[in-house]
Amino acid sequence: MIVPTHRLLLLTGLLVFPGLTLAGLDPERFLPGLVISLAIALLAAVDAVRGSSLLASLGAELPPVSRLVKNRPGILHLRLTHSPRRADVLRIGLALPHGFETPQPEQVARLPDAPASRFEWPVTAPERGRFHIRACHVETTSPLGLWSHRRILPLGGEIRVQPDLAAALRANAAFLARALSGSKALRQVGKGRDFEKLRDYIAGDSFDEIHWRATAKRQHPVTKIFQVERTQEVYVLVDASRLSGRILPPLRPSPTVRRPEPLLEQFIQSALLLGAAAEHQGDRFGLITFASQVETFVRADNGGAHYASCREQLVQLQVRPVTPDFEELASFVRVRLRRRALLLFLTSLDDPVAAEGFIRGIDLLRRQHLCLVVQPQAPGVEPVFSHDQVRTPDHILGALAGHLQWQGLREIQSVLHRRGVTLATASSEGLAAALIGRYLDVKRRQAL
C-alpha cells in the first residue's frame, strides 16, 4: 500500500495544478505546463516503483510465548528480518490486543547492516489470560520521499498474562515464612499415621501399638513407631461458573486496584498461594477447575515444573455463564482420586440451588476425603445487630437482607458440619489467608 507524502502533495499544489491551469487558459503556455505536469507525474511514478521493493524482504517474528504479569509493565521482543536491499528508516507499530497499554504506540528506527534487528516493546496488560498479536505494521518513505510505503507483516506470537501475586504474597508472607507456620507458631498435634519402624516394647506403650506378629516371631513385645505425615495430597477445586463471575465490593478500597474484579480472580490468586504453601510444607499440590463439568485436572505433585503447569492452567481460566454441577464434579473426583486427600473448595454456596447440589455431591466424597469449603462473604452479610450504623430506612432494609443471607449461610454451615465438612467464610481480600490457614490447621492437627 502506498500513500502520498506531504512533499508530493506540495509539489502537486505548487507546480502541477498551476501548470495545468495556465495551459488551459493560455494556449501558448499549454506545452510547458503539460511538460511540467508529465515530468512530475513520471518522477512520482519512478519513485513509487523504486520504493515498492523496499519492504518486500521484511519479516517480523515474536517469541512463540511471551509472559507478562497483569497490570505490571513488561517487554515484548520483536525481531525484524531483512535483506541488504531494504529501507533504512522504518516506522513500526504492533497491533496490540484491546486494552493493552504502551507508552510507545510506534517506533522509528534505522535498520543496521545486519540481516536482523531486535526491538523491545513496553506494554502493560490489564487482564489475565491468553492473547495473540496477529500483525505488525511497517512504513517507510520512497527514495525521493514522495510516497509512504506501508505493509502489514503477519505475526503468530502468543501473550500469556499471569495474575499479579506480589500484593497477595506480601499480605500472606507469614504463612510462607517457614514450615508449619502461620500467622503465629502452632504446636504439632498427634503422633502421625505413617509407619516408621519397630522397636522393643517400653513400659507405657499402648497395647494398640504392639506389633503382634513381630512379637510372636521375636518372643518379646515389639512396638510400632509412627511418624507424622510429611507428604500429603492437597487439591484446590476452583469454581469457574457464574457464581465466580460476581463482583463483590472490597471492605477496604485499595489504590492499587484499578477496577473491581470478579471473584474468579481472587480464587486464582488464592489457589496459587496455597500451591506455594503446600510446596513449603513438602505436600503434593493438585488442581481441579470446574463449571457445569470438570474443565481442568492436574494430578497432585510437587516441584517447580508442576507449579508452573498449574499456573498455566489457571492463566486461561475464564468465567462460564453456567450453573455449577457439583454432582458431576463429585463423581469425577471419586473415580480419579483413590488415595485420601484434602479437598479445598473455592466456591460460593449462598445460592440455594448451588448449595443443594453441593450437599448432594459432597455425600459422595466426605467418607473418603477430607473436604473444606472457603467462600467469599459480601460486605453487610452479618447479624442484624452487629453495628449501630443504621440511619435510614434503606439501611434497615439492607441490614435485614444481610441478616437473612447470613442466616442462610449458617444453616448451610450446620448441614455441612453434620456431614464432617467445614465451611469457612472470608472477605474477598482475605480468601487466601483463610484458605492457607485452614490447610495449615489440618496439617497441625493431623486430621487428614
Number of C-alpha atoms within 10 A of each C-alpha: 10 17 14 16 15 13 13 18 13 12 14 16 12 11 15 22 14 14 22 20 15 18 17 14 11 11 9 11 15 16 14 14 22 17 14 15 20 13 13 16 15 12 13 19 14 15 18 23 11 13 24 18 15 23 22 14 13 18 17 21 18 19 15 10 15 18 15 22 19 19 21 13 13 17 15 18 13 18 15 16 15 21 16 12 12 18 22 15 14 20 15 17 18 20 15 18 13 9 10 13 16 16 9 11 14 14 14 13 13 11 18 12 13 10 12 15 16 14 14 12 18 15 20 19 25 17 17 22 20 17 19 16 16 16 19 20 17 21 22 23 25 24 16 15 17 24 25 19 22 20 16 18 17 14 20 14 19 17 21 21 24 22 22 16 16 9 10 17 17 10 14 18 16 15 23 22 13 13 14 19 19 21 13 8 10 13 9 14 14 12 13 18 13 13 12 11 10 14 12 14 18 10 6 6 12 11 11 9 13 19 18 16 11 15 15 11 10 11 9 11 18 22 21 19 17 15 13 17 16 13 16 20 21 25 25 26 23 25 28 30 24 19 24 25 18 15 14 16 15 14 12 7 9 9 7 8 9 9 8 12 16 17 26 24 22 21 28 23 21 27 29 23 23 26 26 21 25 25 20 16 19 18 20 21 29 25 26 23 22 21 23 19 18 21 13 16 18 15 18 21 20 20 12 10 10 18 19 12 13 22 19 16 17 25 17 14 20 15 18 17 14 13 15 25 19 24 19 17 22 20 14 14 18 15 8 11 14 10 11 15 19 22 23 24 22 27 23 21 24 17 12 12 11 17 16 13 16 20 18 13 18 21 16 15 18 17 12 15 20 19 22 23 22 22 23 24 22 19 13 17 18 19 16 18 11 10 9 7 10 14 8 9 9 10 12 14 12 16 22 18 17 19 19 16 20 20 15 16 22 13 12 18 19 15 15 21 12 9 15 16 21 18 20 17 18 16 18 23 18 17 24 26 23 19 26 24 17 19 20 22 17 16 20 18 15 17 12 18
